[in-house]
Amino acid sequence: MSFKENINTAADRIFEFVKEKQEVSSWQIKINLHLSASVMYMALGQLLAQGKITLEAEGINYQIKIASI
């Protein structure tokens, strides 16, 4: 799997996880989906750029929600 495919797959997995949980922290994503920090943050950036999620800083973590349409 190429690096880009790895990021796309992680983004898909994160999006489904957030949809299921409604709101999660970046730490919950990293631990539950077993992602490296770099892959997780690149995937979150991709989802944010696509307008699929919102991020809000909370200490050293972020709170992630599905973006309102």
Stockholm file with secondary structure:
# STOCKHOLM 1.0

chainA/1-69         MSFKENINTAADRIFEFVKEKQEVSSWQIKINLHLSASVMYMALGQLLAQGKITLEAEGINYQIKIASI
#=GR chainA/1-69 SS CCHHHHHHHHHHHHHHHHHHHSEEEHHHHHHHHTCCHHHHHHHHHHHHHTTSEEEEEETTEEEEEECCC
#=GC SS_cons        CCHHHHHHHHHHHHHHHHHHHSEEEHHHHHHHHTCCHHHHHHHHHHHHHTTSEEEEEETTEEEEEECCC
//
